[in-house]
Amino acid sequence: MLKWNGGGNPTTLIMKKYLIIQDTVVKGEKVQAGSVVELDEQEGNALVGYNKAELHVAKKTVKTDRSVGLEESEAPKVSKRKAKK
């Protein structure tokens, strides 16, 4: 016989970001292709199975400071326009 545990063990939802490939409906709302939405893992896996979404991988951007080695500029000083009288 099956026994009900009284709701003692709540289900844990793991939220992940998914990139929508085709227009679809998620949680009752229309979502355009190219959007990134945060869904629970179960619903996200269903959309991946239907080829409507894929797991979103964030790109890491590396900040490059191109003026690090530049000490002095050899260019002449910029002349600004003079005010009209």
Backbone bond lengths (Angstrom), bond angles and torsions (degrees), N, CA, C in turn:
res aa  C-N    CA-C-N  psi(-1)  N-CA   C-N-CA  omega(-1)  CA-C   N-CA-C  phi
1 M - - - 1.435 - - 1.532 109.03 -
2 L 1.319 116.63 138.86 1.446 121.73 178.51 1.521 110.07 -84.17
3 K 1.305 115.82 140.19 1.458 120.68 178.45 1.514 109.40 -118.83
4 W 1.294 115.76 143.40 1.451 122.11 177.73 1.514 107.74 -86.79
5 N 1.342 117.35 132.80 1.456 119.87 -176.12 1.526 112.79 -85.50
6 G 1.306 118.25 5.91 1.454 120.98 176.83 1.521 113.33 76.45
7 G 1.307 117.33 15.23 1.458 119.98 178.90 1.515 112.77 75.26
8 G 1.323 117.21 23.85 1.453 120.90 -177.38 1.515 113.28 -70.04
9 N 1.312 118.04 -31.20 1.454 120.58 -179.01 1.526 109.53 -109.02
10 P 1.333 117.67 94.50 1.462 118.92 -179.71 1.526 110.41 -70.71
11 T 1.305 115.21 147.92 1.454 119.19 177.82 1.519 108.77 -73.96
12 T 1.285 115.64 138.77 1.463 119.90 178.90 1.523 107.84 -97.56
13 L 1.315 115.83 128.70 1.454 120.82 179.24 1.522 109.05 -97.51
14 I 1.306 114.53 123.35 1.455 119.83 176.13 1.516 106.61 -98.04
15 M 1.330 116.21 116.47 1.451 121.47 -177.96 1.526 109.66 -92.68
16 K 1.328 115.65 133.79 1.458 121.80 177.60 1.518 108.51 -134.64
17 K 1.324 116.01 160.90 1.457 121.10 178.27 1.519 109.06 -96.30
18 Y 1.338 115.02 136.44 1.461 121.88 -179.45 1.518 109.46 -126.76
19 L 1.330 115.93 140.35 1.458 123.09 175.80 1.518 107.16 -93.14
20 I 1.324 117.41 122.33 1.457 122.41 -178.35 1.531 108.32 -80.41
21 I 1.334 116.56 126.51 1.464 122.39 -178.34 1.526 111.09 -92.19
22 Q 1.337 116.90 -42.04 1.461 122.31 179.69 1.523 108.76 -121.80
23 D 1.339 116.61 151.08 1.465 120.15 175.37 1.523 108.82 -55.97
24 T 1.315 116.63 135.54 1.460 120.94 -178.18 1.526 109.73 -156.64
25 V 1.298 116.43 179.17 1.465 122.77 177.73 1.526 107.75 -112.67
26 V 1.334 115.86 126.08 1.456 121.66 179.17 1.515 108.16 -127.17
27 K 1.310 116.94 123.84 1.471 123.54 179.71 1.523 111.25 54.46
28 G 1.322 117.20 37.12 1.453 122.07 177.06 1.514 114.54 81.95
29 E 1.316 118.78 4.81 1.459 122.10 -179.77 1.527 109.67 -120.73
30 K 1.338 115.69 142.72 1.459 119.79 177.72 1.517 109.22 -75.96
31 V 1.337 115.76 135.02 1.456 122.04 -179.03 1.519 108.30 -123.44
32 Q 1.328 116.24 131.03 1.457 122.04 -178.67 1.529 110.29 -81.04
33 A 1.335 115.72 153.67 1.461 121.53 175.76 1.522 109.00 -63.72
34 G 1.321 117.03 140.60 1.458 121.97 -178.89 1.517 113.30 95.68
35 S 1.325 117.94 -9.80 1.459 121.40 179.70 1.527 109.98 -79.80
36 V 1.313 115.85 152.20 1.458 121.87 174.09 1.520 107.12 -111.38
37 V 1.330 116.30 121.03 1.461 121.20 -178.60 1.525 109.42 -122.76
38 E 1.333 115.65 151.74 1.456 120.67 177.46 1.523 108.06 -101.40
39 L 1.329 115.81 119.76 1.461 122.06 -176.25 1.519 109.35 -129.24
40 D 1.339 115.22 160.79 1.446 117.87 172.40 1.532 107.99 -71.66
41 E 1.308 115.05 157.19 1.466 120.69 -171.43 1.524 112.86 -61.31
42 Q 1.318 117.70 -35.66 1.457 121.23 -177.75 1.531 111.13 -66.59
43 E 1.324 117.10 -47.71 1.464 120.77 -179.86 1.533 110.78 -68.27
44 G 1.321 116.75 -37.71 1.456 121.26 178.49 1.517 111.82 -63.89
45 N 1.323 116.69 -41.91 1.467 120.31 178.54 1.522 111.31 -65.38
46 A 1.331 117.48 -33.36 1.465 120.36 177.08 1.530 110.02 -65.17
47 L 1.336 117.45 -43.15 1.467 120.61 178.52 1.526 111.53 -66.48
48 V 1.322 117.31 -35.63 1.464 120.68 176.37 1.524 109.57 -64.93
49 G 1.323 116.65 -39.07 1.459 120.99 177.93 1.517 112.97 -64.26
50 Y 1.332 117.00 -32.17 1.464 121.75 178.23 1.527 112.24 -85.86
51 N 1.337 117.50 3.57 1.469 123.72 -177.17 1.525 111.75 58.99
52 K 1.318 116.64 36.82 1.461 121.49 177.92 1.530 111.01 -107.19
53 A 1.342 117.37 -12.36 1.465 121.13 -178.66 1.515 109.46 -151.66
54 E 1.328 114.68 164.41 1.455 120.77 172.59 1.521 108.14 -143.17
55 L 1.308 116.68 157.38 1.448 121.79 -178.61 1.517 109.52 -64.04
56 H 1.324 116.49 131.23 1.469 121.86 -176.91 1.520 109.20 -86.00
57 V 1.332 115.60 127.98 1.461 121.34 176.55 1.521 107.25 -112.91
58 A 1.319 116.37 117.19 1.459 120.75 -178.22 1.527 109.54 -72.49
59 K 1.319 115.46 135.26 1.454 120.26 178.11 1.521 108.68 -85.01
60 K 1.317 115.44 134.31 1.457 119.57 177.49 1.520 108.25 -86.20
61 T 1.316 116.06 127.81 1.451 120.50 178.23 1.518 108.45 -101.18
62 V 1.299 115.10 128.93 1.451 120.81 179.59 1.521 107.88 -98.74
63 K 1.316 115.13 122.10 1.451 119.69 -179.57 1.519 108.30 -78.00
64 T 1.306 115.79 122.43 1.452 120.12 178.93 1.517 108.67 -112.92
65 D 1.292 115.03 129.00 1.456 120.78 176.97 1.516 106.70 -103.86
66 R 1.308 116.17 102.14 1.451 121.04 -173.49 1.518 112.94 -77.09
67 S 1.306 118.71 -9.08 1.456 120.54 -177.86 1.530 112.37 -99.77
68 V 1.299 117.19 18.35 1.459 120.34 -176.15 1.529 111.34 -63.31
69 G 1.330 118.20 -48.07 1.452 120.62 -176.02 1.515 113.99 -85.98
70 L 1.311 118.44 -1.57 1.450 121.98 -176.31 1.525 110.01 -83.87
71 E 1.339 116.00 118.22 1.457 118.96 -179.87 1.517 111.61 -99.17
72 E 1.330 116.59 -48.44 1.458 120.20 178.81 1.514 109.14 -135.98
73 S 1.297 114.57 149.56 1.449 119.64 178.57 1.522 109.25 -94.58
74 E 1.320 117.69 135.27 1.459 122.07 179.07 1.523 111.35 -87.91
75 A 1.300 118.26 -6.73 1.462 121.82 -179.30 1.520 109.78 -72.86
76 P 1.335 116.33 148.26 1.466 118.69 178.11 1.523 110.61 -67.74
77 K 1.326 115.32 157.49 1.464 120.94 -179.02 1.520 109.23 -64.33
78 V 1.316 116.70 139.16 1.451 122.71 -177.63 1.524 109.34 -74.84
79 S 1.333 116.56 128.70 1.465 119.69 177.78 1.516 108.96 -93.95
80 K 1.312 116.23 133.72 1.457 122.05 -178.18 1.513 109.39 -97.60
81 R 1.317 115.93 159.41 1.467 119.99 177.80 1.517 110.35 -67.08
82 K 1.294 113.78 146.75 1.463 118.61 177.68 1.514 109.10 -89.90
83 A 1.296 116.15 148.47 1.467 121.79 -178.00 1.521 109.91 -69.64
84 K 1.342 116.69 141.66 1.462 121.14 176.85 1.526 108.71 -79.21
85 K 1.328 114.26 147.63 1.463 118.75 179.15 1.490 112.07 -97.35
